[in-house]
Amino acid sequence: MSKLKLGPLEDDLPVKITVDLPAAVHRDLADYAKALAAETGGKVAEPVKLIAPMLARFMATDRGFARGRKRAD
């Protein structure tokens, strides 16, 4: 398997939100959690723990978002 975009998950003070996901997306998150654990040598995280770091990674690498954010400042 190629190197995953997420690294080890950090513990951080969470903000609680509720999100409804399609079952297929939840299954994919569970599979990703298993692959991440195998790659990092950690334990398998709950799929919900992947959502925040995935969103953060997505926003950090979205050039359009970064440009728009700079213009807003």
Backbone torsions as a table, in degrees:
resi	resn	phi	psi	omega
1	MET	NA	144.3	178.1
2	SER	-74.2	164.0	-178.9
3	LYS	-62.6	131.5	-179.5
4	LEU	-78.3	154.2	-179.4
5	LYS	-73.9	-26.2	179.3
6	LEU	-92.4	143.4	172.9
7	GLY	-100.8	-162.6	178.2
8	PRO	-57.6	144.9	-178.3
9	LEU	-81.6	136.9	179.5
10	GLU	-95.2	148.6	171.6
11	ASP	-83.0	130.5	-179.4
12	ASP	-146.5	156.2	178.5
13	LEU	-68.9	115.7	-174.3
14	PRO	-83.6	158.6	169.0
15	VAL	-113.1	125.3	-174.3
16	LYS	-81.3	128.5	172.5
17	ILE	-135.8	162.2	177.1
18	THR	-116.7	130.4	-178.9
19	VAL	-134.2	133.8	172.9
20	ASP	-95.0	125.6	179.7
21	LEU	-115.0	145.6	171.2
22	PRO	-62.5	148.3	-178.8
23	ALA	-56.5	-37.3	-179.5
24	ALA	-64.1	-38.0	178.1
25	VAL	-67.2	-40.5	177.4
26	HIS	-62.6	-42.3	177.8
27	ARG	-62.1	-41.9	178.5
28	ASP	-63.9	-39.5	176.8
29	LEU	-63.0	-41.0	178.3
30	ALA	-63.3	-43.5	177.5
31	ASP	-64.0	-39.8	179.1
32	TYR	-64.4	-41.4	179.0
33	ALA	-59.0	-41.1	177.7
34	LYS	-65.1	-44.1	179.3
35	ALA	-64.6	-40.0	179.3
36	LEU	-64.8	-42.4	178.1
37	ALA	-62.7	-41.2	179.2
38	ALA	-65.3	-38.6	-177.9
39	GLU	-74.0	-39.1	-175.5
40	THR	-94.1	-11.2	-178.5
41	GLY	77.5	12.3	179.5
42	GLY	-92.5	-172.5	177.4
43	LYS	-88.9	161.1	-179.3
44	VAL	-72.0	120.0	180.0
45	ALA	-80.1	155.7	171.5
46	GLU	-64.3	140.3	-178.8
47	PRO	-52.4	-35.5	-179.0
48	VAL	-62.2	-28.2	179.8
49	LYS	-70.3	-14.7	-179.8
50	LEU	-85.1	-21.8	-171.8
51	ILE	-62.0	-49.7	-177.6
52	ALA	-62.7	-49.1	179.3
53	PRO	-65.8	-31.0	176.8
54	MET	-67.3	-43.8	177.8
55	LEU	-63.8	-42.3	178.9
56	ALA	-62.1	-43.4	179.2
57	ARG	-64.3	-42.7	179.1
58	PHE	-59.6	-48.9	-178.2
59	MET	-67.7	-35.7	-179.9
60	ALA	-67.2	-26.3	-177.0
61	THR	-106.2	4.2	179.3
62	ASP	-88.5	104.3	-175.9
63	ARG	-62.6	-39.0	178.6
64	GLY	-62.0	-40.4	177.7
65	PHE	-65.0	-43.7	-179.6
66	ALA	-63.4	-42.4	178.6
67	ARG	-63.5	-45.0	179.4
68	GLY	-63.4	-36.4	179.4
69	ARG	-67.8	-40.2	178.4
70	LYS	-64.8	-38.8	179.7
71	ARG	-67.2	-31.4	-178.5
72	ALA	-72.9	-22.2	-178.8
73	ASP	-75.6	NA	NA
